[in-house]
């Protein structure tokens, strides 16, 4: 059977504990191998073990209201930290506070989460996906503030779709300008 990956945002992750179904909907998560749905359709939830592997990383954005991202409540309804650490055993748990740009990355070691230290660029190497995770300050979608961003192993920022389009637009403009300087009308080139 072929597998595919799953990136989820606010999608319920389900588990059954003592006969009770537990659902948490993290702000973002990644599962490298899941089974395709048959027939193909949109996922309404995800159950690790049944539909594929456990997520390798889960991210929660800090809520100003309840602080539930740090909850280690060991009884129903289970806290988020407890659920990811003890029930699902997700290897990497990220908590991001977008207002101040605070980022905390925890790695599962010997059954419990340990807070990781950032590198000198204030980024965290996420080995399971071969990328660095860090905080970037800038504007996207009419919002200026702190954003989570990915960098490759060489430290190159991975661009968003809009950034890639702008980069390509600038390349085309430079090429057109060069062609004109050589007496060539870019409109006449196929």
N, CA, C and O of each residue as an XYZ file, in Angstrom:
760
protein
N       0.851     -1.188      0.000
C       0.000      0.000      0.000
C       0.889      1.242      0.000
O       1.838      1.325      0.780
N       0.593      2.191     -0.858
C       1.363      3.424     -0.902
C       1.007      4.309      0.285
O      -0.081      4.216      0.852
N       1.944      5.161      0.639
C       1.704      6.091      1.741
C       1.907      7.507      1.245
O       2.531      7.746      0.211
N       1.376      8.419      1.991
C       1.544      9.845      1.725
C       1.757     10.531      3.056
O       1.579      9.917      4.107
N       2.134     11.787      3.025
C       2.326     12.533      4.264
C       1.079     13.361      4.550
O       0.206     13.519      3.696
N       1.017     13.881      5.766
C      -0.130     14.685      6.181
C       0.358     15.897      6.948
O       1.094     15.767      7.926
N      -0.050     17.068      6.507
C       0.148     18.305      7.244
C      -1.237     18.756      7.659
O      -2.110     18.957      6.815
N      -1.438     18.915      8.950
C      -2.751     19.301      9.452
C      -2.709     20.606     10.212
O      -1.722     20.924     10.876
N      -3.785     21.353     10.109
C      -3.943     22.598     10.849
C      -5.347     22.613     11.423
O      -6.334     22.608     10.688
N      -5.422     22.633     12.754
C      -6.713     22.596     13.450
C      -7.540     21.387     13.052
O      -8.768     21.461     12.988
N      -6.871     20.280     12.786
C      -7.509     19.013     12.457
C      -7.428     18.126     13.683
O      -6.363     18.012     14.290
N      -8.511     17.506     14.055
C      -8.555     16.686     15.255
C      -7.683     15.450     15.159
O      -7.772     14.683     14.201
N      -6.836     15.265     16.166
C      -6.058     14.036     16.311
C      -6.764     13.225     17.390
O      -7.005     13.717     18.492
N      -7.091     11.981     17.064
C      -7.918     11.149     17.953
C      -7.121     10.012     18.575
O      -6.202      9.466     17.964
N      -7.490      9.672     19.789
C      -6.945      8.501     20.480
C      -8.020      7.987     21.423
O      -8.864      8.750     21.894
N      -7.981      6.698     21.694
C      -8.908      6.110     22.653
C      -8.128      5.726     23.899
O      -7.151      4.981     23.830
N      -8.573      6.246     25.046
C      -7.925      5.968     26.324
C      -9.008      5.498     27.290
O      -9.988      6.203     27.532
N      -8.820      4.308     27.835
C      -9.790      3.732     28.770
C     -11.214      3.792     28.220
O     -12.155      4.119     28.944
N     -11.361      3.477     26.947
C     -12.676      3.443     26.321
C     -13.242      4.794     25.940
O     -14.336      4.863     25.379
N     -12.529      5.870     26.229
C     -13.006      7.209     25.881
C     -12.205      7.747     24.702
O     -10.984      7.600     24.651
N     -12.898      8.369     23.759
C     -12.236      8.993     22.627
C     -11.774     10.382     23.033
O     -12.553     11.201     23.522
N     -10.499     10.624     22.819
C      -9.893     11.913     23.136
C      -9.538     12.577     21.806
O      -8.974     11.933     20.921
N      -9.865     13.854     21.667
C      -9.555     14.592     20.448
C      -8.893     15.913     20.831
O      -9.413     16.673     21.647
N      -7.753     16.163     20.232
C      -7.080     17.459     20.347
C      -6.837     17.949     18.927
O      -6.490     17.161     18.047
N      -7.017     19.236     18.702
C      -6.824     19.826     17.374
C      -5.689     20.839     17.445
O      -5.932     22.024     17.671
N      -4.443     20.383     17.255
C      -3.308     21.314     17.328
C      -3.356     22.339     16.203
O      -4.007     22.135     15.179
N      -2.654     23.445     16.419
C      -2.606     24.489     15.401
C      -1.911     24.008     14.136
O      -2.240     24.454     13.036
N      -0.937     23.087     14.287
C      -0.231     22.546     13.128
C       0.431     21.242     13.529
O       0.915     21.108     14.653
N       0.457     20.278     12.617
C       1.203     19.043     12.854
C       1.607     18.409     11.531
O       1.057     18.715     10.474
N       2.602     17.501     11.626
C       3.110     16.818     10.437
C       3.274     15.337     10.729
O       3.845     14.943     11.745
N       2.755     14.519      9.803
C       2.886     13.064      9.868
C       3.560     12.632      8.560
O       3.007     12.862      7.485
N       4.744     12.009      8.634
C       5.447     11.663      7.397
C       4.795     10.542      6.588
O       4.925     10.516      5.364
N       4.094      9.613      7.250
C       3.487      8.501      6.510
C       2.072      8.224      7.021
O       1.862      7.860      8.178
N       1.126      8.409      6.126
C      -0.264      8.057      6.416
C      -0.789      7.206      5.262
O      -0.267      7.264      4.149
N      -1.817      6.424      5.538
C      -2.432      5.629      4.495
C      -3.413      6.498      3.724
O      -4.143      7.287      4.324
N      -3.440      6.362      2.399
C      -4.408      7.143      1.618
C      -5.833      6.719      1.981
O      -6.096      5.555      2.286
N      -6.725      7.677      1.940
C      -8.126      7.368      2.203
C      -8.726      6.709      0.966
O      -8.458      7.123     -0.162
N      -9.535      5.686      1.189
C     -10.168      4.979      0.079
C     -11.663      4.905      0.330
O     -12.081      4.194      1.244
N     -12.477      5.597     -0.428
C     -12.121      6.418     -1.588
C     -11.476      7.728     -1.135
O     -11.676      8.167     -0.002
N     -10.694      8.354     -2.036
C     -10.051      9.634     -1.697
C     -11.085     10.689     -1.293
O     -12.096     10.875     -1.969
N     -10.814     11.371     -0.185
C     -11.712     12.425      0.314
C     -10.928     13.266      1.311
O      -9.812     12.916      1.694
N     -11.516     14.361      1.720
C     -10.885     15.224      2.722
C     -10.924     14.534      4.086
O     -11.912     13.890      4.439
N      -9.852     14.675      4.834
C      -9.826     14.107      6.193
C     -10.580     15.030      7.135
O     -10.408     16.248      7.099
N     -11.411     14.440      7.974
C     -12.136     15.207      8.992
C     -11.438     15.113     10.340
O     -11.672     15.928     11.232
N     -10.573     14.103     10.480
C      -9.779     13.889     11.686
C      -8.664     12.920     11.325
O      -8.587     12.432     10.197
N      -7.805     12.650     12.296
C      -6.707     11.723     12.062
C      -6.491     10.884     13.306
O      -6.411     11.416     14.414
N      -6.394      9.557     13.125
C      -6.160      8.637     14.239
C      -4.838      7.920     14.021
O      -4.756      7.014     13.191
N      -3.785      8.318     14.765
C      -2.492      7.643     14.638
C      -2.618      6.152     14.953
O      -3.406      5.751     15.810
N      -1.835      5.346     14.251
C      -1.872      3.904     14.456
C      -2.901      3.236     13.557
O      -2.667      2.141     13.046
N      -4.027      3.884     13.365
C      -5.073      3.344     12.511
C      -4.914      3.864     11.085
O      -5.046      3.112     10.119
N      -4.627      5.162     10.967
C      -4.534      5.796      9.644
C      -3.095      6.058      9.212
O      -2.861      6.541      8.104
N      -2.141      5.747     10.064
C      -0.733      5.981      9.742
C       0.067      6.187     11.015
O      -0.359      5.808     12.106
N       1.234      6.797     10.854
C       2.150      7.001     11.974
C       1.667      8.114     12.908
O       0.730      8.852     12.603
N       2.341      8.205     14.054
C       2.073      9.337     14.945
C       2.724     10.573     14.337
O       3.700     10.453     13.596
N       2.206     11.748     14.636
C       2.870     12.962     14.144
C       4.306     13.023     14.672
O       4.573     12.600     15.796
N       5.222     13.547     13.866
C       6.603     13.719     14.331
C       6.779     15.080     14.991
O       7.732     15.298     15.740
N       5.852     15.996     14.708
C       5.906     17.324     15.316
C       4.489     17.873     15.435
O       3.670     17.728     14.527
N       4.219     18.503     16.567
C       2.942     19.162     16.818
C       3.248     20.570     17.308
O       4.124     20.769     18.149
N       2.514     21.551     16.771
C       2.688     22.944     17.199
C       1.394     23.488     17.769
O       0.310     23.263     17.232
N       1.535     24.202     18.860
C       0.410     24.922     19.458
C       0.806     26.381     19.599
O       1.911     26.692     20.042
N      -0.091     27.265     19.223
C       0.116     28.696     19.429
C      -0.490     29.039     20.767
O      -1.635     28.685     21.050
N       0.278     29.728     21.593
C      -0.129     30.026     22.952
C      -1.421     30.827     22.965
O      -1.540     31.866     22.317
N      -2.373     30.321     23.713
C      -3.667     30.975     23.841
C      -3.623     31.958     25.000
O      -3.134     31.638     26.083
N      -4.134     33.143     24.762
C      -4.146     34.165     25.812
C      -5.155     33.844     26.897
O      -5.113     34.433     27.977
N      -6.053     32.926     26.625
C      -7.149     32.702     27.566
C      -6.920     31.559     28.546
O      -7.194     31.713     29.736
N      -6.423     30.411     28.073
C      -6.431     29.280     29.000
C      -5.080     28.671     29.336
O      -4.985     27.940     30.322
N      -4.037     28.933     28.571
C      -2.731     28.343     28.861
C      -2.719     26.840     28.774
O      -1.820     26.197     29.316
N      -3.706     26.258     28.099
C      -3.846     24.808     28.007
C      -2.703     24.114     27.298
O      -2.563     22.896     27.402
N      -1.881     24.865     26.577
C      -0.770     24.259     25.864
C       0.238     23.631     26.826
O       0.979     22.728     26.438
N       0.272     24.098     28.073
C       1.183     23.564     29.081
C       0.496     22.586     30.038
O       1.122     22.090     30.974
N      -0.765     22.315     29.809
C      -1.516     21.481     30.751
C      -1.026     20.033     30.743
O      -0.980     19.378     29.701
N      -0.665     19.559     31.921
C      -0.237     18.168     32.058
C      -1.260     17.386     32.883
O      -0.912     16.467     33.624
N      -2.519     17.771     32.738
C      -3.605     17.091     33.450
C      -3.627     15.617     33.047
O      -3.858     15.306     31.878
N      -3.388     14.691     34.005
C      -3.270     13.275     33.667
C      -4.589     12.501     33.670
O      -4.596     11.282     33.493
N      -5.686     13.197     33.867
C      -6.997     12.532     33.849
C      -7.901     13.250     32.852
O      -7.623     14.377     32.441
N      -8.969     12.591     32.477
C      -9.893     13.162     31.501
C     -10.515     14.444     32.031
O     -10.923     14.449     33.193
N     -10.622     15.536     31.272
C     -10.074     15.701     29.927
C      -8.580     16.003     30.000
O      -8.167     16.956     30.662
N      -7.794     15.214     29.338
C      -6.342     15.307     29.411
C      -5.832     16.649     28.904
O      -6.377     17.218     27.958
N      -4.776     17.145     29.549
C      -4.138     18.374     29.086
C      -3.397     18.138     27.789
O      -3.034     17.007     27.467
N      -3.173     19.206     27.045
C      -2.500     19.077     25.748
C      -1.093     18.495     25.897
O      -0.733     17.557     25.186
N      -0.305     19.038     26.806
C       1.049     18.540     26.979
C       1.026     17.056     27.341
O       1.806     16.273     26.799
N       0.152     16.674     28.237
C       0.039     15.270     28.649
C      -0.371     14.389     27.472
O       0.184     13.308     27.273
N      -1.334     14.852     26.704
C      -1.839     14.095     25.560
C      -0.721     13.836     24.551
O      -0.542     12.702     24.106
N       0.033     14.874     24.186
C       1.086     14.704     23.188
C       2.277     13.927     23.735
O       2.896     13.144     23.015
N       2.600     14.144     25.013
C       3.765     13.512     25.620
C       3.505     12.063     26.025
O       4.290     11.176     25.691
N       2.424     11.821     26.732
C       2.205     10.513     27.346
C       1.282      9.598     26.548
O       1.472      8.382     26.539
N       0.296     10.167     25.887
C      -0.666      9.323     25.162
C      -0.182      9.060     23.738
O      -0.051      7.902     23.342
N       0.085     10.106     22.965
C       0.550      9.920     21.591
C       2.054      9.719     21.488
O       2.527      9.044     20.573
N       2.802     10.289     22.404
C       4.266     10.262     22.402
C       4.835     10.893     21.127
O       5.635     10.288     20.414
N       4.399     12.118     20.866
C       4.882     12.897     19.720
C       6.319     13.325     20.018
O       6.572     13.911     21.070
N       7.268     13.046     19.114
C       8.674     13.349     19.395
C       8.997     14.828     19.629
O       9.844     15.144     20.464
N       8.331     15.747     18.899
C       8.620     17.176     19.047
C       7.323     17.931     19.310
O       6.356     17.810     18.557
N       7.315     18.715     20.390
C       6.158     19.540     20.750
C       6.617     20.988     20.809
O       7.526     21.332     21.564
N       5.979     21.833     20.006
C       6.356     23.237     19.888
C       5.246     24.115     20.447
O       4.070     23.909     20.147
N       5.623     25.088     21.257
C       4.683     26.092     21.746
C       5.212     27.454     21.298
O       6.344     27.831     21.600
N       4.362     28.178     20.571
C       4.761     29.475     20.014
C       3.818     30.548     20.520
O       2.597     30.390     20.490
N       4.409     31.653     20.990
C       3.633     32.791     21.474
C       3.851     33.925     20.465
O       4.851     34.638     20.545
N       2.906     34.098     19.503
C       3.124     35.026     18.404
C       3.183     36.502     18.787
O       3.797     37.282     18.058
N       2.588     36.912     19.872
C       2.607     38.324     20.247
C       4.003     38.791     20.616
O       4.387     39.911     20.280
N       4.765     37.955     21.300
C       6.122     38.317     21.724
C       7.208     37.598     20.935
O       8.391     37.921     21.050
N       6.796     36.623     20.135
C       7.765     35.871     19.349
C       8.508     34.817     20.139
O       9.583     34.380     19.727
N       7.955     34.399     21.269
C       8.608     33.371     22.083
C       8.340     31.991     21.500
O       7.206     31.660     21.154
N       9.388     31.198     21.397
C       9.303     29.858     20.834
C       9.943     28.880     21.803
O      11.061     29.086     22.275
N       9.215     27.816     22.088
C       9.718     26.767     22.967
C       9.571     25.442     22.230
O       8.490     25.105     21.749
N      10.659     24.702     22.148
C      10.643     23.415     21.467
C      11.023     22.349     22.477
O      12.050     22.437     23.151
N      10.165     21.335     22.563
C      10.400     20.230     23.489
C      10.585     18.945     22.698
O       9.898     18.702     21.706
N      11.532     18.122     23.157
C      11.787     16.843     22.503
C      11.539     15.728     23.504
O      11.936     15.816     24.666
N      10.875     14.672     23.033
C      10.577     13.525     23.885
C      11.846     12.708     24.100
O      12.456     12.218     23.149
N      12.232     12.570     25.364
C      13.405     11.776     25.740
C      13.039     10.944     26.954
O      12.622     11.478     27.982
N      13.195      9.649     26.832
C      12.894      8.720     27.933
C      11.488      8.933     28.479
O      11.271      8.871     29.689
N      10.538      9.182     27.589
C       9.136      9.273     27.974
C       8.643     10.622     28.451
O       7.464     10.758     28.776
N       9.514     11.634     28.506
C       9.042     12.959     28.912
C       9.729     14.039     28.069
O      10.814     13.836     27.523
N       9.065     15.184     27.983
C       9.590     16.273     27.171
C      10.708     17.015     27.883
O      10.630     17.316     29.074
N      11.759     17.299     27.105
C      12.880     18.103     27.568
C      12.936     19.335     26.669
O      12.833     19.216     25.448
N      13.098     20.509     27.259
C      13.180     21.746     26.479
C      14.533     21.802     25.778
O      15.578     21.620     26.404
N      14.501     22.056     24.476
C      15.724     22.140     23.678
C      16.293     23.555     23.707
O      15.564     24.527     23.905
N      17.584     23.651     23.509
C      18.251     24.940     23.365
C      18.360     25.261     21.881
O      18.600     24.380     21.056
N      18.180     26.538     21.557
C      18.321     26.991     20.180
C      19.793     27.094     19.820
O      20.656     27.144     20.697
N      20.072     27.126     18.512
C      21.445     27.344     18.074
C      21.763     28.839     18.153
O      20.962     29.614     18.677
N      22.910     29.243     17.643
C      23.318     30.642     17.745
C      22.424     31.586     16.943
O      22.381     32.783     17.226
N      21.713     31.063     15.948
C      20.778     31.883     15.159
C      19.366     31.860     15.753
O      18.418     32.362     15.148
N      19.242     31.268     16.951
C      17.943     31.133     17.626
C      16.983     30.239     16.843
O      15.780     30.494     16.786
N      17.545     29.181     16.239
C      16.740     28.213     15.509
C      16.934     26.834     16.113
O      17.922     26.559     16.793
N      15.958     25.975     15.844
C      15.959     24.615     16.383
C      15.998     23.621     15.228
O      15.172     23.682     14.317
N      16.957     22.711     15.272
C      17.053     21.681     14.246
C      16.003     20.604     14.530
O      15.996     20.001     15.603
N      15.125     20.373     13.563
C      14.102     19.333     13.675
C      14.560     18.194     12.766
O      14.290     18.192     11.565
N      15.246     17.246     13.352
C      15.908     16.195     12.595
C      14.937     15.370     11.747
O      15.274     14.982     10.628
N      13.753     15.102     12.260
C      12.808     14.235     11.552
C      12.341     14.818     10.220
O      11.855     14.083      9.361
N      12.483     16.136     10.041
C      12.107     16.745      8.760
C      13.274     17.494      8.114
O      13.103     18.156      7.091
N      14.454     17.384      8.717
C      15.677     17.984      8.176
C      15.547     19.472      7.896
O      15.983     19.955      6.851
N      14.951     20.192      8.826
C      14.797     21.641      8.712
C      15.016     22.295     10.066
O      14.851     21.674     11.115
N      15.394     23.566     10.013
C      15.442     24.386     11.219
C      14.110     25.111     11.361
O      13.496     25.492     10.365
N      13.670     25.298     12.593
C      12.480     26.079     12.905
C      12.916     27.274     13.726
O      13.704     27.143     14.663
N      12.399     28.445     13.371
C      12.747     29.645     14.113
C      11.681     30.709     13.958
O      10.655     30.499     13.310
N      11.942     31.845     14.559
C      11.005     32.970     14.535
C      11.542     34.023     13.581
O      12.736     34.325     13.575
N      10.661     34.567     12.790
C      10.978     35.613     11.818
C      10.028     36.773     12.063
O       8.841     36.558     12.308
N      10.532     37.995     12.000
C       9.694     39.177     12.171
C       9.526     39.845     10.812
O      10.504     40.153     10.131
N       8.269     40.064     10.429
C       8.011     40.694      9.145
C       6.525     40.773      8.859
O       5.691     40.569      9.742
N       6.210     41.075      7.602
C       4.818     41.264      7.198
C       4.402     40.166      6.237
O       5.109     39.841      5.282
N       3.246     39.611      6.513
C       2.599     38.639      5.640
C       1.104     38.808      5.812
O       0.599     38.947      6.926
N       0.405     38.792      4.684
C      -1.062     38.854      4.709
C      -1.561     40.028      5.558
O      -2.461     39.864      6.382
N      -0.978     41.200      5.356
C      -1.388     42.421      6.056
C      -1.201     42.353      7.566
O      -1.823     43.123      8.298
N      -0.361     41.453      8.039
C      -0.045     41.371      9.471
C       1.457     41.481      9.630
O       2.209     40.700      9.047
N       1.892     42.443     10.414
C       3.301     42.578     10.743
C       3.485     42.053     12.157
O       2.788     42.466     13.084
N       4.416     41.154     12.306
C       4.653     40.570     13.616
C       5.596     39.390     13.512
O       6.356     39.254     12.553
N       5.529     38.542     14.522
C       6.380     37.361     14.592
C       5.687     36.191     13.903
O       4.486     35.973     14.062
N       6.470     35.450     13.139
C       5.981     34.291     12.409
C       6.944     33.129     12.617
O       8.145     33.339     12.791
N       6.429     31.917     12.601
C       7.287     30.744     12.569
C       7.725     30.529     11.131
O       6.917     30.621     10.207
N       9.017     30.241     10.944
C       9.536     30.001      9.599
C      10.478     28.807      9.628
O      11.002     28.430     10.676
N      10.679     28.228      8.460
C      11.577     27.098      8.280
C      12.817     27.547      7.509
O      12.741     28.402      6.627
N      13.970     26.949      7.863
C      15.235     27.141      7.163
C      15.789     25.768      6.815
O      15.598     24.808      7.561
N      16.479     25.678      5.676
C      17.074     24.394      5.303
C      18.361     24.165      6.098
O      18.757     24.998      6.913
N      19.001     23.030      5.848
C      20.206     22.651      6.598
C      21.353     23.638      6.401
O      22.241     23.727      7.248
N      21.344     24.384      5.286
C      22.384     25.379      5.023
C      22.036     26.761      5.568
O      22.794     27.712      5.378
N      20.898     26.875      6.243
C      20.505     28.159      6.822
C      19.730     29.061      5.886
O      19.529     30.237      6.189
N      19.286     28.529      4.742
C      18.502     29.320      3.793
C      17.030     29.317      4.179
O      16.436     28.260      4.393
N      16.453     30.495      4.265
C      15.042     30.633      4.588
C      14.192     30.030      3.477
O      14.407     30.324      2.301
N      13.231     29.190      3.840
C      12.300     28.647      2.851
C      11.221     29.692      2.615
O      10.567     30.149      3.552
N      11.045     30.057      1.377
C      10.141     31.142      1.033
C       8.691     30.673      0.950
O       8.401     29.539      0.571
N       7.797     31.582      1.317
C       6.369     31.353      1.143
C       6.035     31.533     -0.330
O       6.829     32.101     -1.080
N       4.880     31.058     -0.747
C       4.457     31.157     -2.138
C       4.524     32.567     -2.685
O       5.037     32.774     -3.784
N       4.018     33.540     -1.947
C       4.037     34.934     -2.383
C       5.449     35.474     -2.529
O       5.728     36.264     -3.430
N       6.342     35.045     -1.640
C       7.742     35.471     -1.727
C       8.415     34.875     -2.965
O       9.211     35.539     -3.628
N       8.086     33.615     -3.270
C       8.637     32.981     -4.469
C       8.164     33.693     -5.732
O       8.938     33.903     -6.666
N       6.888     34.061     -5.750
C       6.345     34.779     -6.906
C       7.029     36.134     -7.082
O       7.359     36.522     -8.202
N       7.241     36.851     -5.982
C       7.907     38.157     -6.055
C       9.344     37.998     -6.533
O       9.824     38.795     -7.339
N      10.023     36.982     -6.044
C      11.395     36.719     -6.463
C      11.439     36.435     -7.970
O      12.318     36.933     -8.673
N      10.505     35.647     -8.451
C      10.450     35.328     -9.880
C      10.110     36.562    -10.716
O      10.662     36.745    -11.801
N       9.211     37.403    -10.221
C       8.855     38.635    -10.918
C      10.076     39.528    -11.079
O      10.300     40.104    -12.144
N      10.870     39.640    -10.005
C      12.082     40.468    -10.060
C      13.096     39.906    -11.055
O      13.764     40.667    -11.756
N      13.214     38.582    -11.120
C      14.116     37.954    -12.085
C      13.698     38.257    -13.518
O      14.534     38.566    -14.367
N      12.399     38.166    -13.777
C      11.873     38.446    -15.114
C      12.136     39.902    -15.490
O      12.541     40.189    -16.617
N      11.908     40.824    -14.550
C      12.157     42.241    -14.834
C      13.622     42.497    -15.176
O      13.920     43.267    -16.088
N      14.542     41.851    -14.444
C      15.972     42.026    -14.726
C      16.320     41.472    -16.105
O      17.081     42.083    -16.855
N      15.757     40.312    -16.430
C      16.022     39.717    -17.736
C      15.487     40.604    -18.855
O      16.165     40.832    -19.857
N      14.261     41.103    -18.674
C      13.690     42.001    -19.683
C      14.548     43.249    -19.851
O      14.776     43.696    -20.975
N      15.018     43.809    -18.759
C      15.862     45.003    -18.801
C      17.169     44.707    -19.541
O      17.620     45.511    -20.356
N      17.763     43.572    -19.258
C      19.009     43.188    -19.931
C      18.768     43.022    -21.431
O      19.538     43.535    -22.244
N      17.703     42.306    -21.801
C      17.411     42.097    -23.220
C      17.226     43.426    -23.948
O      17.733     43.611    -25.054
N      16.496     44.349    -23.322
C      16.292     45.672    -23.933
C      17.631     46.398    -24.120
O      17.848     47.064    -25.132
N      18.538     46.257    -23.117
C      19.844     46.916    -23.223
C      20.670     46.334    -24.369
O      21.606     46.970    -24.854
N      20.316     45.120    -24.797
C      21.005     44.478    -25.920
C      20.269     44.679    -27.240
O      20.629     44.083    -28.255
N      19.215     45.540    -27.222
C      18.466     45.826    -28.432
C      17.449     44.757    -28.794
O      17.003     44.681    -29.938
N      17.079     43.924    -27.814
C      16.129     42.833    -28.069
C      14.828     43.175    -27.368
O      14.821     43.523    -26.187
N      13.724     43.074    -28.101
C      12.398     43.305    -27.519
C      11.921     42.000    -26.886
O      11.666     41.036    -27.608
N      11.793     41.941    -25.554
C      11.375     40.700    -24.894
C      10.002     40.204    -25.349
O       9.720     39.009    -25.261
N       9.166     41.085    -25.822
C       7.818     40.713    -26.278
C       7.864     39.850    -27.530
O       6.918     39.116    -27.816
N       8.969     39.937    -28.283
C       9.076     39.211    -29.546
C       9.722     37.836    -29.388
O       9.840     37.087    -30.358
N      10.136     37.508    -28.178
C      10.767     36.202    -27.922
C       9.679     35.203    -27.542
O       8.816     35.495    -26.714
N       9.728     34.045    -28.144
C       8.746     32.991    -27.831
C       9.080     32.270    -26.575
O       8.356     31.359    -26.174
